[in-house]
Amino acid sequence: MTDETHDEGPESGESAQPPPPRGRSAVARSRLVLSAAALAVVVGAAAAGAALAAGNGRPGPASSRSTPAAPVSCGAGTPEVRVTGTGTVSVTPDLLVLRLSVHTTGRQATTALGANDTTTAAVLHVLRAGGIAARDLQTTDFSISPDYAATGSTLTGYSVDDTIVARVHAIASAGTLIDAAVAAGGNAVRIDSVSFSVTRPLHAQGLARTMAVHQAIAHAKAIAVAAGRRLGGICSLRDDTTSTTTPGVPSFGAFGAASGALAPRTPAVLESGSQTVSDDVTIVFALS
C-alpha cells in the first residue's frame, strides 16, 4: 500500500498567523500617496473659495485692486494759477408781468368797496377773455383807508385799493390786452409796472456757466504751457451769477386816466428788449 503525503492546515485550537510585515519602501510609498491627496484637497478648496468670492462680487486679492488716484496737491509751497472765465448769453423775454391797481373812493366804506369790487371784476373778466389763465392772475395788496380833509381832522370818505398781477405769455398781444383792461376799469385803473422775464431762467444760466468754466480752463492751460508747467487739479472754484435786463417801456397810452381811457386810441406799444445772463467763475489750479 502506497503512503500519500497531504498538506494539512493548522491543527484545531491554533490561531492563524498574521501575514509577514511589509518592507520600509512600501510604507513610504503609502505615506507619499496620502500626502499628495491631502495637498490636492487643500488646493481644490482654495480654488473653490476664490471662485465663490468672484461670483459673489467680493474683492479679490489686494494685488488685483485698483490704485486710487493721488489727491490734488494744494497749499503752501505748491505753484498755483488763478484764472477767471466769463460766459454771456442773450435771450429774448417770453413773459410779461403786468401789475395794475384799482382805486375807488366813496363817502361810505361800503360804497367805495362796492365800486372797487365792480371795477376789479370787469378788469379780471377782460384779462381772462384775453387768454390769461387763472394760475397767472393774482390779487394782492388789498386795503381800505379813511380819507381826511386837508386840515386832517374832517373825515371825507374812504378809499379802496386793489392790486392785480397778471403774467402774460403772449407778449405780441400784450399792448392790446392792457388797453382793454384800462378801458374796462376807466379812470379807476392805473398801470403800476410792466416787466419782462424768461420762463426758463435756469437754462440760460446753465449755458452761461458752462461757457465761463470752459473759458477759464482754456486760459489756465495756455498759461501753464507758456510757463513750462503742467496743469494740475482744481484747488478752489468760485461762481457768481448775475442777470441784467434791458426792460421794455410801455407807451403813455397804457396809463389809465392820463391816457383818456374811454377814448379810442392806438394800443400801447411794448418793446420787450433783451435779457442778458452772465456768469463769472474764478478757478485756482495747481501746477506741476
C-alpha positions as MATLAB code, in Angstrom:
seq = 'MTDETHDEGPESGESAQPPPPRGRSAVARSRLVLSAAALAVVVGAAAAGAALAAGNGRPGPASSRSTPAAPVSCGAGTPEVRVTGTGTVSVTPDLLVLRLSVHTTGRQATTALGANDTTTAAVLHVLRAGGIAARDLQTTDFSISPDYAATGSTLTGYSVDDTIVARVHAIASAGTLIDAAVAAGGNAVRIDSVSFSVTRPLHAQGLARTMAVHQAIAHAKAIAVAAGRRLGGICSLRDDTTSTTTPGVPSFGAFGAASGALAPRTPAVLESGSQTVSDDVTIVFALS';
ca = [
       0.000    0.000    0.000;
       1.467    3.333   -1.051;
       1.645    6.186    1.526;
       0.369    9.596    0.213;
       1.618   12.912    1.550;
      -1.007   15.651    2.222;
      -0.562   19.364    3.224;
      -2.504   19.714    6.373;
      -3.738   23.058    7.750;
      -3.294   24.195   11.309;
      -4.410   21.886   13.877;
      -7.523   22.545   15.766;
      -7.105   25.176   18.542;
      -4.233   27.022   16.922;
      -4.824   30.626   15.622;
      -3.875   31.730   12.137;
      -0.556   33.506   11.887;
      -0.606   37.181   10.550;
       0.957   37.915    7.177;
       4.552   38.867    7.248;
       5.194   42.652    7.614;
       5.781   44.837    4.516;
       9.061   46.450    3.839;
      10.036   50.133    4.551;
       9.697   51.098    0.867;
       6.044   50.088    0.731;
       5.225   52.193    3.812;
       6.964   55.245    2.377;
       5.037   54.945   -0.867;
       1.744   54.803    1.077;
       2.576   57.933    3.038;
       3.508   59.807   -0.154;
       0.173   58.942   -1.762;
      -1.741   60.207    1.295;
       0.220   63.469    1.390;
      -0.457   64.151   -2.307;
      -4.172   63.539   -1.783;
      -4.292   65.965    1.143;
      -2.461   68.597   -0.878;
      -4.963   68.201   -3.728;
      -7.860   68.732   -1.306;
      -6.312   71.931    0.090;
      -5.606   73.359   -3.379;
      -9.110   72.464   -4.562;
     -10.692   74.174   -1.551;
      -8.654   77.325   -2.135;
      -9.693   77.430   -5.795;
     -13.349   76.935   -4.888;
     -13.163   79.739   -2.329;
     -11.660   82.111   -4.891;
     -14.353   81.233   -7.413;
     -17.063   81.744   -4.805;
     -15.652   85.118   -3.848;
     -15.534   86.190   -7.504;
     -19.110   85.030   -8.065;
     -20.361   86.999   -5.057;
     -18.647   90.168   -6.219;
     -16.259   90.290   -3.253;
     -12.856   91.903   -3.856;
     -10.075   89.549   -4.814;
      -6.517   89.647   -3.538;
      -5.006   93.035   -2.683;
      -2.751   92.853   -5.724;
      -5.769   92.951   -8.077;
      -7.385   96.072   -6.572;
      -7.145   99.351   -8.500;
      -4.877  102.010   -7.066;
      -6.794  105.210   -6.106;
      -5.839  108.427   -7.820;
      -3.404  110.624   -5.961;
      -5.054  113.616   -4.186;
      -4.689  117.101   -5.609;
      -1.695  118.857   -4.106;
      -2.675  122.353   -2.987;
      -1.450  124.650   -0.270;
       1.678  126.439    0.813;
       4.631  125.820   -1.418;
       2.565  124.454   -4.317;
       2.688  126.524   -7.527;
      -0.817  127.688   -8.481;
      -2.510  129.690  -11.209;
      -5.694  131.706  -10.684;
      -7.895  132.377  -13.723;
     -11.293  133.974  -14.369;
     -13.804  132.957  -17.015;
     -16.912  134.811  -18.199;
     -19.899  133.447  -20.056;
     -22.686  135.605  -21.505;
     -25.999  134.528  -23.006;
     -28.546  136.920  -24.514;
     -32.155  135.751  -24.539;
     -35.429  137.272  -25.691;
     -38.001  137.535  -22.876;
     -41.081  135.373  -23.341;
     -43.051  136.575  -20.294;
     -44.560  139.942  -19.400;
     -45.555  140.661  -15.800;
     -48.260  143.317  -15.570;
     -49.050  144.994  -12.273;
     -52.102  147.250  -12.208;
     -54.180  148.777   -9.417;
     -57.843  149.699   -8.998;
     -58.501  152.744   -6.821;
     -62.038  153.770   -5.819;
     -63.480  156.217   -3.300;
     -66.848  156.816   -1.636;
     -68.474  158.701    1.199;
     -69.068  155.388    2.901;
     -66.681  152.461    3.132;
     -69.279  150.109    1.671;
     -69.779  152.420   -1.300;
     -66.064  152.575   -2.070;
     -65.743  148.808   -1.605;
     -68.696  148.049   -3.903;
     -67.280  150.284   -6.634;
     -63.878  148.615   -6.297;
     -65.347  145.130   -6.492;
     -67.288  146.005   -9.653;
     -64.299  147.599  -11.379;
     -61.893  144.817  -10.401;
     -64.298  142.164  -11.665;
     -64.564  143.966  -15.025;
     -60.769  144.136  -15.364;
     -60.329  140.469  -14.465;
     -63.016  139.493  -16.979;
     -61.133  141.277  -19.766;
     -57.830  139.658  -18.773;
     -59.361  136.183  -18.726;
     -61.066  136.777  -22.065;
     -57.682  137.825  -23.453;
     -56.245  134.388  -22.709;
     -54.759  134.861  -19.228;
     -55.128  131.616  -17.274;
     -56.411  131.622  -13.702;
     -52.991  130.473  -12.404;
     -51.436  133.610  -13.967;
     -53.771  136.057  -12.181;
     -53.285  137.158   -8.603;
     -54.972  139.811   -6.440;
     -52.632  141.431   -3.909;
     -52.272  144.483   -1.672;
     -55.964  144.989   -0.901;
     -56.652  147.873    1.511;
     -59.409  150.179    2.815;
     -58.414  153.506    4.356;
     -60.233  156.673    5.529;
     -59.770  159.971    3.706;
     -59.499  163.261    5.583;
     -59.697  166.875    4.545;
     -56.541  168.948    4.183;
     -56.810  170.002    7.821;
     -56.508  166.356    8.817;
     -59.463  166.396   11.227;
     -62.514  166.027    8.966;
     -63.415  162.622    7.524;
     -64.403  162.990    3.876;
     -64.798  159.379    2.820;
     -62.950  156.132    2.197;
     -60.503  154.759   -0.387;
     -60.200  151.163   -1.509;
     -57.117  149.920   -3.367;
     -56.756  146.554   -5.013;
     -53.736  145.353   -6.989;
     -53.820  142.753   -9.761;
     -50.713  140.947  -11.037;
     -51.046  139.229  -14.425;
     -48.472  137.042  -16.173;
     -48.824  137.490  -19.930;
     -47.176  134.832  -22.106;
     -48.386  136.244  -25.444;
     -46.191  139.338  -25.441;
     -47.158  140.294  -29.002;
     -50.743  140.967  -27.919;
     -49.917  142.427  -24.506;
     -50.414  146.033  -25.622;
     -53.957  145.376  -26.835;
     -54.752  143.431  -23.662;
     -53.521  146.240  -21.415;
     -55.589  148.842  -23.259;
     -58.680  146.641  -22.949;
     -58.121  146.283  -19.194;
     -57.709  150.024  -18.785;
     -60.862  150.650  -20.825;
     -62.825  148.204  -18.672;
     -61.775  149.928  -15.459;
     -61.864  153.510  -16.648;
     -60.143  156.198  -14.625;
     -60.018  153.900  -11.568;
     -57.302  151.760  -13.168;
     -53.614  152.598  -13.235;
     -50.678  150.573  -14.542;
     -48.101  150.327  -11.772;
     -45.388  148.440  -13.650;
     -44.576  146.309  -16.677;
     -41.572  143.976  -16.536;
     -40.162  141.270  -18.776;
     -38.513  137.963  -17.938;
     -37.946  134.456  -19.251;
     -39.847  131.355  -18.183;
     -36.692  129.196  -18.130;
     -34.004  131.346  -16.464;
     -32.020  128.346  -15.191;
     -31.436  127.122  -18.751;
     -29.783  130.399  -19.747;
     -27.769  130.477  -16.522;
     -26.531  126.942  -17.164;
     -25.322  127.879  -20.643;
     -23.518  130.955  -19.329;
     -21.905  128.957  -16.509;
     -20.631  126.286  -18.900;
     -19.120  128.935  -21.175;
     -17.409  130.599  -18.206;
     -15.823  127.355  -16.965;
     -14.600  126.385  -20.420;
     -13.042  129.812  -20.887;
     -11.285  129.628  -17.517;
      -9.850  126.173  -18.273;
      -8.575  127.341  -21.669;
      -6.840  130.328  -20.053;
      -5.247  128.128  -17.388;
      -3.923  125.663  -19.968;
      -2.420  128.461  -22.050;
      -0.708  129.965  -19.006;
       0.660  126.587  -17.889;
       2.112  125.847  -21.337;
       3.698  129.311  -21.569;
       5.287  128.810  -18.143;
       6.573  125.337  -18.978;
       4.349  123.691  -16.395;
       1.663  121.020  -16.369;
      -1.860  121.938  -15.278;
      -2.893  120.035  -12.146;
      -6.183  119.662  -10.307;
      -8.596  122.354   -9.119;
      -7.778  123.801   -5.704;
     -10.771  126.172   -5.472;
     -13.690  127.426   -7.574;
     -15.951  130.442   -7.047;
     -19.131  131.015   -9.054;
     -21.142  134.254   -9.241;
     -24.201  134.514  -11.478;
     -25.827  137.838  -12.330;
     -28.537  138.830  -14.771;
     -29.064  142.180  -16.416;
     -32.340  143.038  -18.119;
     -32.993  145.751  -20.653;
     -36.686  146.340  -19.915;
     -39.299  147.299  -22.430;
     -41.073  150.612  -21.848;
     -44.830  150.905  -22.433;
     -46.216  153.907  -24.253;
     -48.009  156.588  -22.243;
     -51.330  155.337  -23.607;
     -51.313  152.473  -21.146;
     -51.539  154.621  -18.043;
     -55.173  154.896  -17.008;
     -56.742  158.306  -16.599;
     -53.820  160.178  -18.111;
     -54.472  158.424  -21.416;
     -58.173  159.196  -21.734;
     -59.051  155.560  -21.060;
     -62.519  155.696  -22.590;
     -61.476  157.337  -25.870;
     -60.446  155.328  -28.967;
     -56.661  155.135  -29.282;
     -53.777  153.090  -30.633;
     -52.874  150.100  -28.426;
     -49.943  150.565  -26.094;
     -46.616  149.837  -27.776;
     -44.389  147.500  -25.780;
     -40.799  146.568  -26.575;
     -39.550  143.544  -24.668;
     -35.871  144.292  -25.245;
     -33.438  141.534  -24.292;
     -32.196  139.869  -21.162;
     -28.520  139.176  -20.687;
     -27.480  136.414  -18.316;
     -23.801  136.338  -17.410;
     -21.698  134.129  -15.184;
     -18.216  134.728  -13.796;
     -16.112  131.935  -12.335;
     -12.728  132.067  -10.655;
     -10.738  128.828  -10.575;
      -7.397  128.105   -8.887;
      -5.395  125.243  -10.447;
      -2.313  123.519   -9.065;
       0.777  123.430  -11.288;
       3.328  120.684  -11.559;
];
